[in-house]
Amino acid sequence: MFDSLRARLIVIGVLILGSVWSLWPRDITIRVRGADGRMRDTTVERVPIKLGLDLRGGMHLGLEIDRAKVTAGTPSDALDRALRVIRTRIDEFGVAEPLVQKVGLDRIVVELPGVTDPGRAKQIALRTAFLQFQMTDKQGLFRNALPGIDRALSAAGVTERSITSGVSDTTAQRPAGPSSAVEDILGGAARPQGAAGADTAKAQAPADTSRADTLGNQLGQGPLSPLLFAGSLPGEYLVSEEKVAIVDRMLSRPEAQRLLPRGFVLRWGAEAMSRGARAYRGLYILEERPIMTGEFLVDAKARLDPLYNQATVDFELTRRGGRVFERETGRHVGDHMAIVLDNVVQSQPPVIRSQIASRGQIELGSASLQEAQDLALVLKAGALPAPLQVVEERTVGPSMGADSIQKGIVAGIVGIALVVLLVIGYYRFSGVIAVLALILYVLFTFAGLAALGATLTLPGIAGFALSITIAVDANVLIFERIREELAVGKSLRLAVDAGFKMAMNAIVDSNVSMVLTAAFLFWFGTGPVKGFAVTLILGVLASMITAIFVVRTFFMVYLQRRPGLQTLSI
């Protein structure tokens, strides 16, 4: 088929047109997140060659799952679930061309090219986002257990002074919690402090520094009770902000843990509450078994409540989750239900006034709309099966990427220029034919990258430069073989045919070996190694096309135009 010169020229023309079409910029429609948090379709200009993290700038994270905290299934299953959750979160986050993939048996690699807020992206990726709805201790079981806990701590020699001596920085050791507080669900709790909620807040806790209402005065002195104030809700206790770390240390001791009511857990509030001139943090005693978890959540959307000027998150449950939630809230009408995210109570537990079905609303007090959007994003994507640990982190600035591109272009131009000079200087006219084919090689290689949607990285540029030498090497084998055939007295046409035919085996063997090596690099490598392998494979394939097919076609055109030619500039 390709013995015909006409057929060869048609094939080359089709390859050139296809490459130009693949590299031609054009408008495409993608989904991006708007300022209101909603995903919208927008038209942008398609960039043919995607730039990798090291060229464009961005963030690279290597994550491993905390195997000790995997509670369901095997660590491998947990890693697969975490991969799906993170991929969903990143897609919703709106990063263009992200890379989220599993590497080996215990690692997830996340690459976010062009991300402008690495800290926010990292927080979204790592947040566990385990949502629970738990009922408060309406029977006062913790209050009844406090005298025994005080006696046990006193017997162990635990005092506020002994705990304080081991707390070097109470601020750093306070229970961790998100930066925003959840205030309400469907009409349940006190409004945020401000014009609507200031009077209510003052009535719910000690007004000043007075210790007259501490539980120590009611239950008897001990190391723990004098640090606790009775809250206005069942199962709620208030702790002065500066005493939070001390109380947390006391409650974490084994003497206290053994005497806690069975089936109940202690959870801290997300934010401090101002009461008069002091700040207090809520400590809540909750039923350990949640009435509902976030696994039934199917949708979550952030919006700004114009009435109270605060961000809210509207959520929707699955049909099954809605039935369960309706049944459970129906059993607890009049009770207080805490909304717990990652083991932190999101504001004062609201009162369940009536049955709640499949829809609800979470109101955030001092949080911004962006924080509400992030919360909605992670809730919608689902909770991670276990916490993730960052084992590798790299951030590349756009200026560094631009510098890499500039240096890569300079290196490529210098390398190609030297190759062109050497080839033309040594092989003369035949070298000019090889250089023309080399131009097509560059076109075909970049078109292949664009067609496959591959990402060009700095190692990829190195692979491209290496494949240029492979393309030239194939021409060298062919030209040297033609020289040998001419030296033994063969005619020009027979020497050219024999040169291509006899050099074919060596070219194919070397290129196939190179492709196999690059394929292994792609299969087992990550990030930059994959970029090198992809560019090298495409470069080798393009070099075979240009060296074997295009260069021979150029020789055929040249010899057909000069039928009486007896010698060749080679």
C-alpha positions as CSV (number, residue, x, y, z in Angstrom):
1,M,0.0,0.0,0.0
2,F,2.7,2.4,1.0
3,D,5.0,1.6,-2.0
4,S,3.0,4.3,-3.8
5,L,4.5,7.8,-3.4
6,R,1.0,9.3,-3.6
7,A,-0.3,7.1,-0.8
8,R,2.7,8.0,1.4
9,L,2.2,11.8,0.8
10,I,-1.5,11.4,1.7
11,V,-0.7,9.6,5.0
12,I,1.9,12.3,5.9
13,G,-0.6,15.1,5.1
14,V,-3.3,13.4,7.2
15,L,-0.8,13.1,10.1
16,I,0.1,16.8,9.8
17,L,-3.5,17.9,9.7
18,G,-4.5,15.7,12.6
19,S,-1.6,17.1,14.7
20,V,-2.5,20.7,13.9
21,W,-6.1,20.0,14.8
22,S,-5.0,18.4,18.1
23,L,-2.8,21.3,19.0
24,W,-5.2,24.1,17.9
25,P,-6.7,26.0,20.9
26,R,-10.5,26.0,21.1
27,D,-13.3,26.8,23.5
28,I,-14.6,24.0,25.8
29,T,-17.2,23.9,28.5
30,I,-16.2,23.0,32.0
31,R,-17.8,23.0,35.5
32,V,-16.4,25.5,38.0
33,R,-17.5,26.7,41.5
34,G,-19.0,30.2,41.6
35,A,-18.8,32.7,44.4
36,D,-22.0,31.4,45.9
37,G,-20.6,27.9,46.1
38,R,-22.7,26.4,43.2
39,M,-21.2,24.5,40.3
40,R,-21.8,26.2,36.9
41,D,-20.9,25.5,33.3
42,T,-18.5,28.0,31.9
43,T,-16.6,28.3,28.6
44,V,-12.9,28.6,28.6
45,E,-10.1,28.4,26.0
46,R,-8.7,24.9,25.8
47,V,-4.9,24.8,26.3
48,P,-3.6,22.0,24.1
49,I,-0.6,21.0,26.3
50,K,-1.4,20.7,30.0
51,L,1.4,21.7,32.3
52,G,2.4,19.7,35.3
53,L,2.8,20.7,38.9
54,D,6.5,21.6,38.5
55,L,5.9,23.8,35.5
56,R,2.6,25.4,36.4
57,G,3.0,25.5,40.2
58,G,0.6,24.0,42.7
59,M,0.6,21.4,45.5
60,H,1.7,17.8,45.9
61,L,0.5,15.6,48.8
62,G,1.4,12.1,49.7
63,L,-1.2,10.7,52.1
64,E,-1.3,7.4,54.1
65,I,-4.2,6.1,56.1
66,D,-3.9,5.7,59.9
67,R,-4.2,1.9,60.0
68,A,-4.6,1.9,63.8
69,K,-7.9,3.9,63.4
70,V,-9.5,1.7,60.7
71,T,-12.6,0.4,62.4
72,A,-14.4,-1.3,59.5
73,G,-12.9,-3.5,56.8
74,T,-9.3,-3.9,55.9
75,P,-6.8,-1.1,55.5
76,S,-6.8,-1.7,51.8
77,D,-10.6,-1.3,51.6
78,A,-10.3,1.8,53.8
79,L,-7.7,3.3,51.4
80,D,-10.0,2.6,48.4
81,R,-12.9,4.4,50.2
82,A,-10.6,7.3,51.1
83,L,-9.5,7.6,47.5
84,R,-13.2,7.9,46.3
85,V,-14.0,10.5,49.0
86,I,-10.9,12.6,48.3
87,R,-11.5,12.5,44.5
88,T,-15.1,13.7,45.0
89,R,-14.0,16.5,47.3
90,I,-11.2,17.7,44.9
91,D,-13.6,17.6,42.0
92,E,-16.2,19.6,43.9
93,F,-13.4,22.0,45.0
94,G,-13.0,23.0,41.4
95,V,-9.2,22.5,40.8
96,A,-8.5,22.2,37.1
97,E,-6.8,18.9,36.0
98,P,-6.2,17.4,39.5
99,L,-4.4,14.1,40.0
100,V,-5.8,11.8,42.7
101,Q,-4.5,8.2,42.5
102,K,-3.5,5.3,44.7
103,V,0.2,4.4,44.7
104,G,1.2,1.0,46.0
105,L,-0.9,-0.5,48.8
106,D,-0.9,2.3,51.3
107,R,-0.5,5.7,49.7
108,I,-2.7,8.2,48.0
109,V,-1.0,10.9,45.8
110,V,-2.9,14.2,45.3
111,E,-1.5,16.8,42.9
112,L,-3.4,20.1,42.4
113,P,-1.8,22.2,39.6
114,G,-2.5,25.9,39.8
115,V,-4.2,25.9,43.2
116,T,-4.2,29.4,44.7
117,D,-4.9,28.4,48.3
118,P,-2.9,25.3,49.3
119,G,-3.9,25.5,52.9
120,R,-7.6,25.4,52.2
121,A,-7.2,22.6,49.7
122,K,-5.2,20.6,52.2
123,Q,-7.8,21.1,54.9
124,I,-10.6,19.9,52.6
125,A,-8.6,16.8,51.6
126,L,-7.7,15.8,55.1
127,R,-10.8,16.6,57.1
128,T,-12.4,13.5,58.4
129,A,-15.9,15.0,58.3
130,F,-17.6,12.3,60.4
131,L,-21.1,13.7,61.1
132,Q,-23.2,12.4,64.0
133,F,-26.5,13.4,65.7
134,Q,-26.4,12.4,69.4
135,M,-28.8,13.0,72.3
136,T,-27.7,14.8,75.4
137,D,-27.6,13.3,78.9
138,K,-31.1,14.3,80.1
139,Q,-31.0,12.0,83.1
140,G,-28.0,13.8,84.7
141,L,-25.9,10.6,84.9
142,F,-22.6,12.5,84.7
143,R,-23.7,14.9,87.4
144,N,-24.4,11.9,89.7
145,A,-21.0,10.4,88.8
146,L,-19.0,13.6,89.6
147,P,-18.6,13.0,93.4
148,G,-17.0,9.6,92.7
149,I,-14.8,11.1,90.0
150,D,-13.6,13.8,92.4
151,R,-12.8,11.2,95.1
152,A,-10.9,9.0,92.7
153,L,-8.8,12.0,91.4
154,S,-8.1,13.2,94.9
155,A,-7.0,9.7,95.9
156,A,-4.6,9.6,92.9
157,G,-3.2,12.9,94.1
158,V,-4.6,14.9,91.1
159,T,-5.0,18.6,91.7
160,E,-5.4,21.6,89.6
161,R,-1.8,22.6,90.6
162,S,-0.4,19.2,89.5
163,I,-2.2,19.3,86.2
164,T,-1.2,23.0,85.6
165,S,2.5,22.2,86.1
166,G,2.2,19.8,83.1
167,V,0.4,22.2,80.9
168,S,2.9,24.5,79.2
169,D,0.5,26.0,76.8
170,T,-3.1,25.7,77.4
171,T,-4.1,27.3,74.2
172,A,-2.2,24.7,72.2
173,Q,-3.7,21.8,74.1
174,R,-7.3,22.7,73.9
175,P,-9.5,20.2,72.2
176,A,-9.2,20.7,68.4
177,G,-12.3,21.8,66.6
178,P,-13.2,23.5,63.3
179,S,-13.1,27.2,62.9
180,S,-16.9,27.5,62.6
181,A,-19.8,26.6,65.0
182,V,-23.0,24.9,63.9
183,E,-25.9,26.7,65.6
184,D,-29.2,25.1,64.7
185,I,-31.1,22.4,63.0
186,L,-34.6,23.1,61.7
187,G,-35.7,25.6,64.3
188,G,-34.1,24.2,67.3
189,A,-31.4,26.2,69.2
190,A,-30.5,29.6,70.4
191,R,-29.5,32.1,67.7
192,P,-26.0,33.3,67.5
193,Q,-25.0,36.0,70.0
194,G,-25.7,39.4,68.6
195,A,-28.9,41.5,68.4
196,A,-31.1,38.4,68.5
197,G,-29.3,36.2,70.9
198,A,-27.4,38.3,73.4
199,D,-30.0,38.3,76.2
200,T,-30.6,34.6,75.9
201,A,-26.9,33.9,76.1
202,K,-26.4,35.9,79.3
203,A,-29.2,34.0,81.0
204,Q,-27.7,30.6,80.2
205,A,-24.4,30.8,82.2
206,P,-22.5,32.6,84.9
207,A,-22.5,36.3,84.3
208,D,-19.0,37.0,85.5
209,T,-16.1,35.6,87.4
210,S,-18.2,34.5,90.4
211,R,-17.8,30.9,91.4
212,A,-21.0,30.7,93.4
213,D,-22.7,28.4,90.8
214,T,-19.9,25.9,90.3
215,L,-20.7,22.3,90.9
216,G,-18.1,22.2,93.6
217,N,-20.3,24.3,95.8
218,Q,-23.2,22.0,95.2
219,L,-21.6,18.5,95.2
220,G,-18.7,18.9,97.5
221,Q,-15.1,20.0,96.9
222,G,-12.8,18.1,94.6
223,P,-10.3,18.7,91.9
224,L,-12.9,18.6,89.0
225,S,-16.3,19.9,90.2
226,P,-15.1,23.5,91.1
227,L,-14.0,23.9,87.5
228,L,-17.5,23.1,86.1
229,F,-20.5,25.4,85.8
230,A,-24.0,23.9,85.2
231,G,-25.2,24.8,81.8
232,S,-28.8,25.7,80.8
233,L,-29.3,22.5,78.9
234,P,-29.4,18.9,80.0
235,G,-26.0,17.4,79.7
236,E,-24.2,20.8,79.3
237,Y,-21.4,22.1,81.5
238,L,-19.4,25.2,81.0
239,V,-15.6,25.5,81.6
240,S,-13.7,28.8,81.7
241,E,-11.6,29.0,78.5
242,E,-8.3,29.1,80.4
243,K,-9.3,25.9,82.3
244,V,-10.2,23.9,79.3
245,A,-6.9,22.1,79.0
246,I,-6.8,21.3,82.7
247,V,-10.3,19.8,82.7
248,D,-9.6,17.8,79.6
249,R,-6.4,16.4,81.3
250,M,-8.4,15.4,84.4
251,L,-11.2,13.7,82.4
252,S,-8.6,11.8,80.2
253,R,-7.1,10.2,83.3
254,P,-8.0,6.5,83.8
255,E,-9.4,7.2,87.2
256,A,-12.0,9.4,85.6
257,Q,-12.6,7.3,82.6
258,R,-13.6,4.2,84.7
259,L,-16.3,6.2,86.5
260,L,-17.9,7.8,83.4
261,P,-21.6,6.7,82.8
262,R,-21.7,3.7,80.6
263,G,-22.9,4.4,77.1
264,F,-22.1,8.1,77.2
265,V,-19.2,10.1,75.8
266,L,-17.8,13.6,76.6
267,R,-17.5,16.1,73.7
268,W,-16.2,19.7,73.7
269,G,-17.9,22.5,71.9
270,A,-16.4,24.0,68.8
271,E,-16.2,27.6,69.9
272,A,-16.0,29.6,73.1
273,M,-19.1,31.4,74.4
274,S,-18.9,34.9,75.9
275,R,-20.7,35.2,79.2
276,G,-20.3,38.7,80.7
277,A,-16.6,39.5,80.8
278,R,-15.3,35.9,80.4
279,A,-15.2,33.2,77.8
280,Y,-16.5,29.7,78.4
281,R,-16.4,26.5,76.4
282,G,-19.2,24.0,76.5
283,L,-18.6,20.4,77.7
284,Y,-21.4,18.0,76.6
285,I,-22.3,14.6,77.9
286,L,-23.9,12.7,74.9
287,E,-25.3,9.2,74.3
288,E,-22.5,7.2,72.6
289,R,-24.9,5.7,70.1
290,P,-25.9,8.3,67.5
291,I,-29.4,8.4,66.2
292,M,-28.1,9.3,62.8
293,T,-24.7,9.6,61.0
294,G,-23.6,11.4,57.9
295,E,-23.5,8.2,55.9
296,F,-27.1,8.9,54.9
297,L,-26.4,12.4,53.8
298,V,-26.9,12.8,50.0
299,D,-26.6,16.5,49.5
300,A,-25.4,19.6,51.3
301,K,-25.5,23.2,50.0
302,A,-24.2,26.4,51.6
303,R,-26.1,29.7,51.5
304,L,-26.3,33.0,53.4
305,D,-29.4,33.6,55.6
306,P,-30.4,37.2,54.9
307,L,-32.5,37.4,58.1
308,Y,-29.7,36.7,60.5
309,N,-26.8,37.5,58.2
310,Q,-25.1,34.1,58.8
311,A,-24.0,31.2,56.7
312,T,-26.1,28.1,56.7
313,V,-25.8,24.6,55.3
314,D,-28.9,22.9,54.0
315,F,-28.7,19.1,54.0
316,E,-30.7,16.3,52.5
317,L,-30.8,12.7,53.6
318,T,-31.4,9.6,51.6
319,R,-34.9,8.1,51.6
320,R,-33.8,5.4,54.1
321,G,-32.0,8.0,56.2
322,G,-35.0,10.2,56.2
323,R,-37.2,7.4,57.6
324,V,-34.7,6.6,60.3
325,F,-34.2,10.3,61.2
326,E,-38.0,10.9,61.3
327,R,-38.5,7.9,63.6
328,E,-35.7,8.7,65.9
329,T,-36.5,12.5,66.2
330,G,-40.2,11.5,66.8
331,R,-39.1,9.5,69.8
332,H,-37.1,12.4,71.2
333,V,-39.4,15.4,70.8
334,G,-38.6,17.9,73.5
335,D,-35.1,16.5,74.0
336,H,-31.8,18.2,73.0
337,M,-29.8,16.8,70.1
338,A,-26.2,17.7,69.5
339,I,-24.7,18.0,66.0
340,V,-21.2,16.5,66.3
341,L,-18.6,16.8,63.5
342,D,-15.3,15.0,64.0
343,N,-16.1,14.5,67.7
344,V,-16.7,18.3,68.3
345,V,-20.1,19.6,69.2
346,Q,-21.2,22.3,66.8
347,S,-22.8,24.9,69.1
348,Q,-25.5,24.3,71.7
349,P,-27.6,21.3,71.0
350,P,-31.0,22.4,69.7
351,V,-34.4,21.2,70.9
352,I,-36.3,18.8,68.7
353,R,-39.6,20.5,68.4
354,S,-41.2,18.0,66.0
355,Q,-40.2,15.1,63.8
356,I,-37.5,15.9,61.2
357,A,-37.7,14.0,57.9
358,S,-35.2,14.1,55.1
359,R,-34.3,17.8,55.1
360,G,-32.6,20.0,57.6
361,Q,-30.6,23.1,58.1
362,I,-27.3,23.7,59.9
363,E,-26.8,27.4,60.8
364,L,-23.2,28.6,61.4
365,G,-22.6,31.4,63.8
366,S,-19.5,33.4,63.0
367,A,-18.4,31.3,60.0
368,S,-17.9,32.9,56.6
369,L,-19.7,31.8,53.5
370,Q,-16.5,30.1,52.2
371,E,-16.3,28.1,55.4
372,A,-19.9,27.0,55.0
373,Q,-19.1,26.0,51.4
374,D,-16.2,23.9,52.6
375,L,-18.3,22.2,55.2
376,A,-21.0,21.5,52.7
377,L,-18.4,20.1,50.3
378,V,-16.9,17.6,52.8
379,L,-20.2,16.6,54.1
380,K,-21.6,15.9,50.6
381,A,-18.4,13.9,49.6
382,G,-18.7,11.8,52.7
383,A,-16.5,11.0,55.7
384,L,-13.1,9.5,55.5
385,P,-13.0,5.9,56.9
386,A,-10.0,6.8,59.0
387,P,-7.7,9.8,59.5
388,L,-5.1,10.5,56.8
389,Q,-1.5,11.4,57.6
390,V,0.6,13.6,55.3
391,V,3.9,11.8,54.6
392,E,5.0,14.0,51.7
393,E,4.2,17.6,50.9
394,R,5.5,19.9,48.2
395,T,4.3,23.3,47.1
396,V,5.7,24.8,43.9
397,G,5.2,28.5,43.1
398,P,4.1,29.7,39.7
399,S,7.3,31.8,39.4
400,M,9.4,28.7,39.9
401,G,7.3,26.9,37.2
402,A,7.8,29.7,34.8
403,D,11.5,29.7,35.4
404,S,11.6,25.9,34.7
405,I,9.7,26.4,31.5
406,Q,12.1,29.1,30.4
407,K,15.2,27.0,31.2
408,G,13.6,24.0,29.5
409,I,12.9,25.9,26.3
410,V,16.5,27.3,26.3
411,A,17.9,23.8,26.8
412,G,15.7,22.3,24.1
413,I,16.6,25.0,21.6
414,V,20.3,24.7,22.3
415,G,20.2,20.9,22.1
416,I,18.2,20.8,18.9
417,A,20.4,23.5,17.3
418,L,23.6,21.5,18.1
419,V,22.0,18.3,16.7
420,V,20.9,20.1,13.5
421,L,24.4,21.6,13.0
422,L,26.1,18.2,13.5
423,V,23.7,16.3,11.3
424,I,23.8,18.8,8.4
425,G,27.6,19.3,8.7
426,Y,28.2,15.5,8.6
427,Y,25.5,14.2,6.3
428,R,25.0,17.4,4.2
429,F,21.9,17.1,2.0
430,S,20.8,13.9,3.6
431,G,21.1,15.7,6.9
432,V,18.8,18.4,5.7
433,I,16.2,15.7,4.9
434,A,16.6,14.4,8.4
435,V,16.2,17.8,9.9
436,L,12.9,18.3,8.0
437,A,11.7,15.0,9.4
438,L,12.8,16.2,12.8
439,I,10.4,19.1,12.6
440,L,7.5,16.7,11.9
441,Y,8.8,14.6,14.8
442,V,8.3,17.5,17.2
443,L,4.8,18.2,15.8
444,F,3.8,14.6,16.1
445,T,5.1,14.2,19.7
446,F,3.3,17.3,21.0
447,A,0.1,16.4,19.2
448,G,0.2,13.0,20.8
449,L,0.5,14.6,24.3
450,A,-2.5,16.9,23.5
451,A,-4.6,14.0,22.1
452,L,-4.0,11.8,25.1
453,G,-4.6,14.6,27.5
454,A,-1.1,13.9,29.0
455,T,0.6,16.4,31.3
456,L,3.9,17.9,30.3
457,T,6.3,18.0,33.3
458,L,9.9,19.0,33.7
459,P,11.1,15.3,33.5
460,G,8.8,15.1,30.5
461,I,10.9,17.8,28.8
462,A,13.9,15.7,29.6
463,G,12.2,12.6,28.0
464,F,11.4,14.7,24.9
465,A,15.1,15.8,24.6
466,L,16.2,12.2,24.9
467,S,13.7,11.0,22.3
468,I,15.2,13.6,19.9
469,T,18.6,11.8,20.1
470,I,16.8,8.5,19.4
471,A,15.2,10.0,16.3
472,V,18.6,11.2,15.1
473,D,20.2,7.9,15.9
474,A,17.7,6.1,13.7
475,N,18.7,8.4,10.8
476,V,22.3,7.8,11.5
477,L,21.9,4.0,11.2
478,I,20.0,4.4,7.9
479,F,22.5,6.9,6.4
480,E,25.6,4.8,7.4
481,R,24.0,1.8,5.8
482,I,23.3,3.7,2.6
483,R,27.0,4.8,2.6
484,E,28.1,1.2,2.8
485,E,25.8,0.1,0.0
486,L,27.1,2.9,-2.2
487,A,30.7,2.0,-1.3
488,V,30.3,-1.6,-2.7
489,G,29.1,-0.1,-6.1
490,K,25.3,-0.4,-5.9
491,S,23.2,2.1,-7.8
492,L,21.7,5.1,-5.8
493,R,18.1,3.7,-5.8
494,L,19.2,0.2,-4.7
495,A,21.5,1.7,-2.0
496,V,18.7,3.8,-0.6
497,D,16.3,0.9,-0.5
498,A,18.9,-1.4,1.0
499,G,19.9,1.2,3.6
500,F,16.3,1.5,4.9
501,K,15.7,-2.3,4.7
502,M,18.9,-3.4,6.4
503,A,18.7,-0.8,9.2
504,M,15.1,-1.6,10.0
505,N,15.8,-4.5,12.4
506,A,18.3,-2.5,14.5
507,I,15.9,0.5,14.7
508,V,12.9,-1.6,15.7
509,D,14.8,-3.6,18.3
510,S,16.3,-0.5,20.0
511,N,13.0,1.4,20.0
512,V,10.9,-1.5,21.3
513,S,13.4,-2.0,24.1
514,M,13.1,1.7,24.9
515,V,9.3,1.6,24.9
516,L,9.2,-1.4,27.2
517,T,11.5,0.3,29.7
518,A,9.4,3.5,29.6
519,A,6.2,1.4,30.0
520,F,7.6,-0.1,33.2
521,L,8.5,3.4,34.4
522,F,4.9,4.5,33.7
523,W,3.3,1.5,35.4
524,F,5.3,1.6,38.6
525,G,6.3,5.3,38.8
526,T,4.4,8.3,40.1
527,G,4.1,12.0,39.1
528,P,7.3,13.2,37.5
529,V,8.4,9.7,36.5
530,K,5.1,9.1,34.7
531,G,5.6,12.4,32.9
532,F,9.0,11.3,31.7
533,A,7.8,7.9,30.6
534,V,4.8,9.2,28.6
535,T,6.8,11.8,26.7
536,L,9.6,9.2,26.0
537,I,7.1,6.7,24.7
538,L,5.4,9.2,22.4
539,G,8.8,10.5,21.3
540,V,10.0,7.0,20.4
541,L,6.9,6.2,18.4
542,A,7.1,9.6,16.6
543,S,10.8,9.0,15.8
544,M,10.0,5.6,14.2
545,I,7.4,7.2,12.0
546,T,9.6,10.0,10.9
547,A,12.8,8.0,10.5
548,I,11.4,5.0,8.8
549,F,8.4,6.5,6.9
550,V,8.8,10.2,6.5
551,V,12.5,10.3,5.6
552,R,12.2,7.5,3.1
553,T,9.2,9.3,1.5
554,F,11.4,12.5,1.2
555,F,14.1,10.4,-0.5
556,M,11.6,8.9,-2.9
557,V,10.4,12.4,-3.8
558,Y,13.9,13.6,-4.3
559,L,15.0,10.6,-6.5
560,Q,11.8,10.8,-8.6
561,R,12.4,14.4,-9.4
562,R,16.0,13.6,-10.5
563,P,15.8,10.2,-12.3
564,G,19.4,10.5,-13.7
565,L,21.1,11.2,-10.4
566,Q,24.1,8.9,-9.9
567,T,25.4,10.2,-6.5
568,L,24.0,11.4,-3.2
569,S,25.2,14.1,-0.8
570,I,25.5,11.8,2.2
